[in-house]
């Protein structure tokens, strides 16, 4: 009976180790997807170095036409909200 418990504990520990490795892989994948444009929480442990590929990305600028289109859409949106509230 004691042997079977020992074997069970050993199997559970092995499974836990495998799951911890899987969690670490998922954490790394999430960090890679978040990149450097996140909220400052990258999931890395303190002291971890950035990879060379994880450098700063440039932001795309919006064209004047795109800014105008957004402006018109938002004006329409807020007008509808004011109308609905009244």
Secondary structure, 3 states (H helix, E strand, C coil): CHHHHHHHHHHHHHHHHHHHHHHHHHHHHHHHHHCCCCCCCCCCCCCCCCCHHHCCCCCCCCCHHHHHHHHHHHHHHHHHHHHHHC
